[in-house]
Amino acid sequence: MRLTARWIDQAALRTTPAGVPALDLTLEHQGQAMEAGHPRRVILRLHAVALGELARRLPQLGAGDLFLWTGFLAPGRNGKGVVFHLSDVEPVQV
């Protein structure tokens, strides 16, 4: 999955029980989509997590800037909600 979004919040860098660096983020996507022939404004906040080297690298990027995030969706802890597991990020030129 690929999503253009701003990074609006983050938790402190942590380590998983397996010793892997992990960073929890909140991403916000804003856009417009057509639904039933009418434009609809879409604003979506999504919980995300980065692991390993990506988790170490993300704090150096500008929070609030627009990025293209790549990864996959998985159930949240205890089956509540959805978490976007990040595998890559690249800046978006606006």
N, C-alpha and C positions, 0 to 999 in steps of 0.2 A: 504494500500500500504506500502511496505517496501523498503527502498533504502539505500545502503551503500554509504556514501558520507563524504567528509570533510566539515567542517564549515569554510568558508573563509571570511565572513564579517557579521557584525551585526550592528544594529542601537541601540540607547539608549533604555533602558527599559522604557516603557510608560504605561499609564493606559487608558483603553478604556472608552468611555462615561458611561458605566455601572459600572466602578470602578474595572475592572478586569486587572491584570498585563498582558502586552503583549510585546513580543520581536520579532522583524523582523530580519530574517537571510537570508544569501545567502549560499546555499549548492552547492558543486561541486562533481559530480560523474564522475569517470573515469573507463572505462572498455572496454571489447571487446565483440562483438556479431557477429553472422554469419548472413549474408544477401546474398541471392541468391547464396549460396554455397561458399561465400568468407568472410574472417574475416574483420570486420570493427571496427576501433577504435572509441569509443564513449566518448565524453566529454560533459557533460551537466551541466549547471548552472541553479539552480532552486530557486525561491524566496520561503521562508517558514515563518511561524508564529507559535509561541508557546504562549499559554495562561495559566493563572493561576499559579499554583505551578511550572509547568515545565518552564515557563518563568523566574521565580525567580531562579531556580536551574541551568539553562543553563550557565549563565556567570561564574560559578565556574568550568565548564569543560574546557578542553584544546582546544581552537580553533586551527584548523589545524590538529587535530587528526582524525582518521577514526572512524566513528560511524555508527551504524545501526539505521536509523530513521524510525519510524512508524507513520502513519497518513492517511489522505485522501486528494485528490485533489479537489479544488473548483475554480470557476472563480475568477479572480482578481477584484479589484474595477472597476466599470464602464464596466465590461465585458471584460477587457483587460488582456490577459495573463492568467496564472494559478498560484495558490498559494498552496503550500503543507502545510496543517494544521497539525501540529505535535501533537501526543498524547503520544509518548514515545521515549526514546533514550537509547541505550546501547553501550558500547565500543566494538570495534572489535579487536580481537587479531590477529596480523599479523605475 
